[in-house]
Amino acid sequence: MRSLDFSDDHLETVLDQFSNDEQWDSFEGALSRHTLRVYRLSRECIRLDTTTAYGHREVEAEGLFQFGHSKDYRPDLPQVKISQAALDPLGLPVSTTVVSGNRGDDPLYIPEIEKVQASVQSSGLLYVGDSKMSALETRGYIAQSDNHYLCPLPAVQVSQADLGELLAPMWRGEESLRQVEYSD
């Protein structure tokens, strides 16, 4: 063994050989459950988001680093995609998933929510995300699992005309609004 045998590339190969996603998910869930219980952390609000990380890597057919839509404006470099669920507002990660960089964001939300549900083991949570979380299938899954969501709906899901119709009772004073304030 030489120090060169422990470079990032070699470590990646070793970790790939010894990795077991099922065991990791089980460990991650148990750790989150104990952390929430021991510290009595609030679990009402979970924030979900995805990001990418790029690197100067060789692209391998089955590798994590792949070319995809670059959020970092570096389409010339392969990337990985990272999906994470965290307690809001603390920011403590509840689950993290790393997938190849050529995958879309939308299909990552439901599996991440399932991991949170296995860890937190409660319903009535508020899942907060960006417009990519607003896919009908994702929102349907959240509602069906007795939870709530907060995310912007893109114009392809709610046209200006539909939005006007939905807001009309509020503008006419037929529905009252609840004021939400944030203070330090």
Backbone as a ProteinNet text record, in pm:
[ID]
protein_1_A
[PRIMARY]
MRSLDFSDDHLETVLDQFSNDEQWDSFEGALSRHTLRVYRLSRECIRLDTTTAYGHREVEAEGLFQFGHSKDYRPDLPQVKISQAALDPLGLPVSTTVVSGNRGDDPLYIPEIEKVQASVQSSGLLYVGDSKMSALETRGYIAQSDNHYLCPLPAVQVSQADLGELLAPMWRGEESLRQVEYSD
[TERTIARY]
83.3	0	88.3	45.3	115.3	12.6	60.1	-32.7	-116.5	-60.4	-133.1	-257.3	-251.1	-365.2	-486.1	-467.9	-577	-621.1	-595.8	-640.3	-792.2	-852.8	-997.8	-1050.7	-981.6	-1028.4	-1030.9	-925.5	-919.6	-1020	-1035	-1132.1	-1272.5	-1302.1	-1433.3	-1458.2	-1358.1	-1370.7	-1396.6	-1321.7	-1339.2	-1477.9	-1520	-1651.9	-1763.5	-1746.8	-1845.8	-1856.5	-1742.8	-1741.8	-1808.4	-1790.7	-1843.5	-1978	-2027.3	-2151.5	-2270.9	-2368.1	-2492	-2602.8	-2677.2	-2777.9	-2884.1	-2926	-3028.2	-2980.3	-2856.5	-2802.3	-2783.1	-2738.7	-2719	-2850.8	-2955.6	-3086.4	-3137	-3116.4	-3157.8	-3080.6	-2949.7	-2866.1	-2905.9	-2923.4	-2957.6	-3090.8	-3188	-3318.5	-3309.9	-3236.8	-3222	-3149.9	-3045.8	-2971.3	-3061.2	-3139	-3229.2	-3333.4	-3392.6	-3493.7	-3435.7	-3317.2	-3254.9	-3216.4	-3165.6	-3126.9	-3248.2	-3359.1	-3481	-3533.2	-3528.1	-3580.5	-3492.5	-3362.6	-3270.8	-3270.4	-3269.8	-3262.4	-3398.6	-3505.7	-3643.1	-3657.3	-3605.1	-3607.7	-3746.2	-3785.3	-3911.6	-3904.3	-4010	-4010.5	-4131.5	-4190.1	-4310.3	-4281.8	-4165.1	-4136.1	-4006.9	-4017.9	-3903.5	-3882.4	-3762.2	-3728.5	-3654.3	-3699.5	-3638	-3575	-3458	-3394.8	-3291.5	-3257.2	-3154.1	-3048.8	-2930.3	-2823	-2728.8	-2630	-2530.3	-2390.9	-2298.1	-2156.8	-2080.3	-1993.6	-1921.3	-1775.2	-1708.8	-1567.4	-1497.9	-1368.4	-1285.9	-1263.6	-1358.3	-1359.9	-1377.9	-1336.9	-1368.4	-1512.3	-1589.5	-1725.6	-1720.6	-1772.8	-1781.8	-1928.3	-1956.1	-2094.3	-2182.2	-2134.2	-2213.6	-2173.8	-2090.3	-2040.3	-2139.5	-2112.5	-2196.8	-2179.5	-2057.3	-2032.4	-2075.5	-2179.1	-2235	-2264.9	-2273.6	-2313.6	-2465.2	-2509.9	-2651.7	-2671.9	-2795.2	-2823.7	-2744.1	-2656.3	-2568	-2629	-2652	-2700.2	-2586.3	-2464	-2345.3	-2293.6	-2369.8	-2331.8	-2198.4	-2176.9	-2056.8	-2096.9	-2162.3	-2204.2	-2086.5	-1966.6	-1848.7	-1792.1	-1846.2	-1793.7	-1901.7	-1864.3	-1961.1	-1993.1	-2108.7	-2156.2	-2230.1	-2251.2	-2340.7	-2457.7	-2568.9	-2686	-2709.2	-2738.5	-2756.9	-2897	-2971.8	-3105.5	-3099.1	-3157.3	-3149.2	-3279.1	-3315	-3427.3	-3368.6	-3408.2	-3353.4	-3463.8	-3445.5	-3539.5	-3530.7	-3645.7	-3649.5	-3700.8	-3642.4	-3537.7	-3395.9	-3381.5	-3250.4	-3151.3	-3198.6	-3110.1	-3041.4	-3082.1	-3022.8	-3068.2	-2974.9	-3014.8	-3083.7	-3194.9	-3265.7	-3230.7	-3215.1	-3173	-3102.9	-3012.6	-2936.5	-2921.3	-2940.3	-2923.3	-2835.1	-2738.8	-2650.4	-2674.5	-2705.4	-2731.2	-2649	-2651.6	-2575	-2626.9	-2537.5	-2566.5	-2654.3	-2690.5	-2776.8	-2923.6	-2956.4	-3094	-3166.4	-3297.3	-3380	-3409.4	-3453.6	-3485.7	-3619.8	-3720.4	-3857	-3868	-3805.7	-3822.3	-3749.3	-3673.6	-3598.2	-3679.7	-3787.4	-3861.1	-3933.5	-4010	-4086.1	-3993.6	-3886.6	-3797.6	-3736.4	-3705.7	-3649.4	-3754.6	-3878.2	-3987.5	-4011.6	-4004.9	-4021.4	-3913.5	-3790	-3682.3	-3708.9	-3760.7	-3794.4	-3904.3	-4006.2	-4117.4	-4070.4	-3976.8	-3922.4	-3841.2	-3774.6	-3692.6	-3775.6	-3864	-3938.7	-4058	-4117.8	-4231.2	-4347	-4384.5	-4503.9	-4561.9	-4689.1	-4754.3	-4791.9	-4856.6	-4893.8	-4778.9	-4672.6	-4555.6	-4579.8	-4509.4	-4512.6	-4383	-4394	-4278.9	-4271	-4157.6	-4138	-4033.4	-4063.6	-3969.3	-3989	-3907.9	-3916.6	-4021.3	-4030.8	-4135.4	-4119.9	-4000.1	-3983.7	-4051.1	-4072.5	-4144.8	-4295.2	-4338.7	-4482.4	-4539.4	-4462	-4515.6	-4639.7	-4741.4	-4869.3	-4850.6	-4767.1	-4743.3	-4682.2	-4589.2	-4526	-4626.4	-4702.3	-4801.7	-4908.6	-4948.2	-5046.4	-4994.2	-4867.3	-4806.7	-4804.1	-4764.6	-4757.7	-4896.4	-4996.8	-5133.3	-5185.5	-5161.3	-5208.4	-5144.8	-5024.9	-4956.9	-4985.2	-5096	-5141.7	-5040	-4978.2	-4884.6	-4927.2	-4851.5	-4883.8	-4762.3	-4785.1	-4674.8	-4690.5	-4576.6	-4572.9	-4467.8	-4513.3	-4421.6	-4491.7	-4415.8	-4478.1	-4524.3	-4638.2	-4687.5	-4645.2	-4577.5	-4536.9	-4658	-4642.9	-4751.8	-4804.4	-4723.5	-4772.4	-4876.4	-4879.9	-4979.6	-5098.3	-5074.9	-5182.6	-5167.8	-5256.4	-5249.8	-5292.7	-5263.6	-5303.1	-5454.5	-5529.9	-5676.2	-5722.8	-5664.2	-5701.6	-5663.6	-5547.2	-5503.2	-5598.3	-5639.1	-5735.5	-5866.4	-5912.1	-6036.9	-6022.5	-5908.6	-5885.8	-5875.7	-5820.3	-5803.5	-5923.8	-6016.9	-6131.9	-6209.7	-6240.5	-6314.1	-6237.7	-6106.5	-6026.6	-6036.1	-6026.4	-6034.3	-6172.3	-6276.9	-6413.5	-6442.5	-6349.7	-6367.9	-6449.7	-6471.9	-6550.6	-6467.3	-6338.1	-6247.8	-6150.1	-6128.7	-6034.4	-5894.7	-5798.9	-5659.4	-5608	-5520.7	-5454.9	-5318.6	-5293.5	-5167	-5055.8	-4947.4	-4832	-4716.6	-4664.4	-4553.6	-4432.1	-4319	-4192.8	-4118.4	-4079.8	-4004.6	-3882.4	-3779.7	-3658.4	-3677.5
-117.5	0	124.5	220.3	349.2	459.3	578.2	689.4	715.2	688	706	615.2	501.3	409.3	467.1	577.2	638.6	771.1	790.2	911.6	908	1020.3	1028.4	922.1	901.3	804.4	662.9	626.5	492.4	478.1	582.8	579.7	561.8	630.3	615.9	471.2	406.3	266.8	176.3	196.1	114.9	137.1	264	293.1	234	237.3	175.7	26.5	-39.1	-183	-220.8	-138	-168.7	-103.3	-21.3	50.2	-43.9	-15	-91	9.7	50	155.4	120.7	-6.4	-47.7	-28.6	-71.4	-56.2	91.5	170.1	313.2	380.9	352.2	413.2	377.9	253.9	209.6	285.5	297.4	370.6	517.3	579.3	721.7	748	660	674.8	662.6	562.8	542.8	661.3	710.1	824.1	947.5	973.4	1089.8	1075.9	957.1	936.1	965.9	912.9	933.6	1079.6	1143.8	1284.2	1370.6	1346.8	1423.5	1401.9	1277.3	1245.2	1302.2	1281.6	1324.1	1475.3	1547.3	1693.2	1760.8	1681	1732.6	1838.3	1805.6	1900.5	1905.3	2023.2	2042.4	1970.7	1899.6	1828.1	1864.2	1979.6	2018.5	2058	2113.4	2166.8	2105.6	2048.3	1987.2	2060.6	2108.7	2177.4	2079.2	2071.7	1983.9	2067.1	2026.4	2096.9	2006.3	2041	1968.9	2068.3	2017.8	2098.8	2007.1	2066.6	1988.1	2027.1	1936.2	1963.9	1907.4	1986.2	1941.2	1916.4	1846.4	1817.9	1788.3	1795	1761.3	1610.8	1536.7	1391.4	1331.1	1208.1	1129.3	1080.5	1085.7	1034.8	886.4	804.9	660.2	624.6	523.8	488.2	470.8	404.7	380	470	568.7	653.4	759	816.5	923.5	1053	1083	1208.7	1194.5	1269.9	1265.9	1409	1428.7	1559	1572.5	1688.5	1716.2	1866	1906.8	2050.4	2106.8	2200.5	2254.3	2376.7	2366.9	2481.6	2579.6	2534.9	2617.8	2681.7	2668.8	2724.4	2667.9	2538.7	2470.3	2344.3	2360.3	2242.2	2161.5	2217	2147.6	2047.7	2045.5	1956.1	1857.5	1732	1635.7	1670.5	1622.7	1661.5	1546.8	1561.9	1476.2	1563	1499.2	1571	1527.5	1625	1599.9	1645.9	1555.9	1586.6	1577.9	1677.5	1676.7	1726.4	1664.2	1708.1	1752.2	1870.7	1924.5	1984.4	1978.1	2042.9	2193.2	2256.7	2400.7	2462.5	2563.7	2649.3	2607.9	2501.2	2462.1	2427.5	2360.1	2320.5	2187.2	2112.5	1982.3	1881.6	1821.8	1723.8	1602.6	1561.3	1440.8	1327.7	1361.1	1260.7	1330.2	1256.9	1307	1193.9	1225.4	1127.1	1188.5	1111.3	1155.2	1062.8	1122.5	1046	1104.5	1037.8	1085.7	1220.6	1299.7	1437.3	1456.2	1349.3	1363.5	1337.8	1324.6	1299.4	1430.3	1427.9	1545.2	1558.8	1677	1702.8	1641.5	1653.8	1614.7	1473.9	1371.7	1236.3	1210.9	1306.4	1286.1	1320.5	1395.5	1443.4	1332.1	1248.6	1144.3	1047.6	995.6	907.6	977.4	1106	1179	1194	1221.4	1233.2	1098.4	990.1	856.8	829.9	872.4	855	937.6	1059.5	1143.1	1075.8	1025.8	961.9	840.2	763.3	648	691.5	805.7	855.1	922.3	1011.6	1094.5	1019.5	934	850.1	930.7	1037.9	1113	1179.3	1212.9	1280.5	1420.8	1494.3	1631.7	1729.1	1685.1	1770	1863.3	1973.6	2066.4	2049.6	2009.5	1996.1	2122.4	2189.6	2315.5	2292.5	2336.8	2319	2421.7	2409.2	2501.1	2451.7	2518.5	2484.9	2344	2287.1	2150.3	2049	2086.1	1998.4	2002.9	2097.8	2115.2	2020.3	1924.9	1826.7	1762.4	1741.4	1689.8	1558.1	1470.5	1341.9	1362.3	1455.3	1481.8	1540.9	1640	1701.4	1600.5	1515	1410.5	1312.8	1275.2	1182.9	1246	1371.2	1439.2	1444.4	1483.8	1492.6	1354.9	1253.5	1116.9	1060.9	1105.7	1055.4	1143.2	1218.2	1300.9	1406.6	1468.6	1577	1697.2	1804	1928.6	1973.3	2062	2113.7	2262.6	2326.1	2467.5	2482.7	2521.8	2541.9	2627.6	2703.7	2783.7	2694.7	2729.6	2655.6	2729.2	2661.2	2727.4	2754.3	2846.5	2885.8	2769	2666.3	2551.8	2473.3	2488.8	2418.8	2508.1	2637.2	2731	2852.2	2860.9	2972.2	3101.3	3212.8	3342.5	3348	3294.2	3295.7	3211.2	3090.8	3004.1	3067.6	3129.5	3194.8	3308.3	3385	3492.8	3439.6	3326.8	3266	3213.5	3154.5	3102.3	3214.1	3327.3	3438.9	3532.3	3519	3609.8	3618.1	3506.3	3518.3	3600.8	3592.7	3671.9	3819.7	3853.1	3992.5	4051.5	3968.1	4015.9	4022.8	3979.2	3982.6	3866.9	3764.5	3648.4	3550.9	3559.9	3475.2	3565.3	3536	3617.8	3555.8	3641.3	3597.4	3594.2	3501	3495.1	3561.1	3661	3732	3646	3634.3	3558.3	3655.9	3663.1	3755.7	3679	3730.5	3673.5	3781.2	3749.7	3847.2	3778.2	3855.9	3800.6	3786.4
0	0	0	-82.6	-87.4	-65.5	-36	-14.3	-139.4	-255.3	-381.1	-387.7	-317.2	-316.8	-243.2	-171.5	-97	-157.3	-285.9	-354.1	-368.3	-406	-421.9	-516.6	-627.2	-725.9	-668.7	-596.7	-539.2	-425	-344.7	-236.1	-291.8	-401.6	-465.3	-505.6	-562.1	-604.6	-484.6	-376.4	-255.8	-196.5	-186.4	-131.2	-216.3	-348	-436.7	-410.4	-389.3	-366.2	-233.8	-131.8	0.4	30.2	-60.7	-32	-37.3	47.5	51.8	82	-20.8	-5.8	97.8	103.5	199.3	342.5	369.4	504.2	538.1	439.5	465.7	498.7	419.5	444.2	583.7	625.5	757.8	865.8	848.2	944.2	950.2	832.5	826.5	896.5	874.7	938.5	1089.5	1136.7	1281.1	1344.6	1280.7	1333.8	1343.5	1239.1	1240.5	1351	1366	1471.1	1609.3	1635.9	1767.4	1787.6	1683.2	1694.2	1725.7	1656.3	1679.8	1821.1	1868	2000	2110.3	2100.5	2205.6	2222.1	2112.7	2120.5	2115.5	2107.6	2101	1991.4	1875.6	1764.5	1701.4	1660.4	1591.2	1456.9	1425.2	1298.1	1213.2	1239.1	1165.7	1021.2	995.2	862.3	807.5	688.9	620.8	488.8	467	342.2	251.3	125.6	26.6	-84	-127.6	-238.4	-303.7	-425.1	-499	-545.9	-565.1	-619.7	-696.6	-757.8	-830	-781.6	-801	-775.2	-893.9	-951.2	-1069.4	-1035.8	-1125.6	-1104.4	-1235.3	-1232.2	-1348	-1345	-1400.1	-1393.3	-1531	-1542.3	-1660.4	-1645.1	-1751.4	-1747.5	-1780.3	-1687.8	-1708	-1725.8	-1805.6	-1839.4	-1715.9	-1612.6	-1492.8	-1376.3	-1399.9	-1292.2	-1247	-1130	-1077.3	-1155.2	-1194.6	-1265	-1410.8	-1447.3	-1581.9	-1625.5	-1754.7	-1805.9	-1793.4	-1749.7	-1734.2	-1729.5	-1703.5	-1693.2	-1576.5	-1603.1	-1501	-1434.1	-1303.6	-1227.2	-1200.5	-1223.5	-1199.7	-1328.4	-1434.7	-1565.4	-1613.6	-1587.7	-1633.5	-1710.9	-1826.5	-1902.4	-1957.4	-1948.5	-1998.7	-1898.2	-1774	-1671.4	-1624.6	-1601	-1547.1	-1402.1	-1355.6	-1223.8	-1155.1	-1025.7	-949.1	-905.5	-876.5	-827.3	-683.4	-597.7	-456	-416.9	-356.6	-306.9	-154.7	-87.5	58.6	120.2	231.4	313.7	447.2	493.8	617.8	702.5	835.5	926.1	906.3	893.9	875.7	1005.1	1061.3	1006.4	1048.2	1126.7	1178.2	1067.8	964.2	854.7	878	980.5	1009	903.5	829.7	727.9	790.6	731.5	773.1	677.4	549.7	451.4	335.5	275.9	161.3	61.5	-65.3	-171.4	-279.1	-326.5	-434.1	-552.7	-667.9	-790	-904.4	-1016.4	-1131.5	-1178.1	-1232.7	-1269.1	-1390.4	-1458.2	-1575.6	-1541.5	-1414.2	-1372.4	-1347.4	-1367	-1340.9	-1192.4	-1150.9	-1010.8	-970.9	-1056.3	-1020.8	-961.8	-1023	-969.4	-837.5	-787.5	-663.7	-538.6	-554.4	-438.1	-362	-429.7	-359.4	-285	-346.6	-269.3	-146.7	-159.5	-45.1	64.5	26.3	123.3	190.8	115.4	173.9	279	251.2	348.8	474.4	456.9	572.1	653.9	586.6	657	735.6	680.4	751.4	872.9	863	973.6	1082.1	1041.2	1136.1	1194.3	1115.1	1155.2	1214.3	1144.3	1182.7	1057.8	1065.6	953.3	996.7	908	937.6	920.3	853.6	831.4	712.9	711.8	599.6	521.6	395.7	307	221.8	226.8	155.2	47.1	-74.7	-184.1	-292.7	-396.3	-509.2	-608.8	-722.1	-819.5	-875.8	-871.9	-921.5	-829.4	-704.2	-611.9	-639.4	-720	-743.1	-848.1	-895.1	-989	-926.8	-1007	-957.9	-882.3	-932.9	-867	-727.1	-715	-585.8	-488.6	-532.2	-443.8	-404.1	-499.2	-468.9	-364.5	-378.1	-281	-141.3	-133.5	-3.6	60.2	-16.3	37.1	76.5	-6.2	20.6	147.1	181.1	300.9	424	418.1	530.9	573.4	474.6	499.2	417.2	424.9	355.5	275.7	180.1	99.5	77.8	54.7	20.2	-87.9	-205.9	-318.1	-422.5	-498.8	-604.6	-719.6	-776	-891.7	-1018.5	-1110.2	-1233.9	-1324.1	-1415.4	-1504.6	-1588.6	-1611	-1688.8	-1609.9	-1476.7	-1395	-1361.1	-1346.7	-1314.6	-1406.4	-1504.4	-1598.3	-1528	-1590	-1534.2	-1515.1	-1612	-1602.3	-1483.7	-1469.1	-1357.2	-1223.7	-1220	-1097.3	-1060.3	-1160.5	-1136.1	-1080.8	-1135.4	-1089.2	-945.4	-915.5	-781.1	-676.9	-717.6	-624.3	-617.6	-710.1	-716.3	-584.9	-517.5	-389.9	-286	-287.1	-193.6	-229.8	-357.5	-400.3	-372.3	-380.1	-353.3	-203.2	-119.7	24.9	78.4	-3.7	38.8	122.4	112.1	190.9	263.7	389.7	464.9	456.8	467.1	465.3	607.1	632.9	762.4	747.1	828.4	819.3	879.3	806.8	853	869	989.5	1016.4	1064.5	1031.8	1079.4	1155.5	1276.7	1353.8	1413.3	1434.1	1494.8	1643.5
[MASK]
++++++++++++++++++++++++++++++++++++++++++++++++++++++++++++++++++++++++++++++++++++++++++++++++++++++++++++++++++++++++++++++++++++++++++++++++++++++++++++++++++++++++++++++++++++++++

